[in-house]
Amino acid sequence: MAFVDFNNFEKDTVILNSDRVILNSKDDSVFVLSKKTVGVSAVESVHFNIGLRGSKNEDNKFIINAPNIQLGLPENGVNEPIAKAESVIAFITDIIGALDAFSASLSKSNALGVGVSGIPNINVAAATLKGKLKFYKTKYTQQDSPIRSKVSKTI
């Protein structure tokens, strides 16, 4: 059950109210635990900073351990799943491969009749498709792909 309203609760409540609140642990960790929901809300922005500024430590991680992760509010009452980069790139590679094979077979198309001749419009279309597929394969399946996050391993 999601959090509904601060004002609709009839049990003991602790309120910290100040111009600024800082929770700091000098040696170990800070834990915020709840039986139901933990809500973090801000008018402007919420930041999660892990590691020291400028550090490139592989141990610095942001871990979400949940069976369901929802980013944003549902569109028309339906949540959209998060795509996994490696799976999407494999899917794109498969589609490009299938279209590439199709264009290769089209480029060999011949007209039947008195003699055998190529079909110019189909041959040109197949060659154009083949060129675009090569471009897309290079653009979307490499490590520097625009759909691959530069910061994290998600899309």
Secondary structure, DSSP 8 states (H G I E B T S, - for coil): -----TTS--S-------S------SSS------SS------SS------SSTT---TT-------S----S--BTTB------HHHHHHHHHHHHHHHHHHHHHHHT-EE-SSS-EE-HHHHHHHHHHHHHHHHHHHHHHSTT-TTS-SSSS--
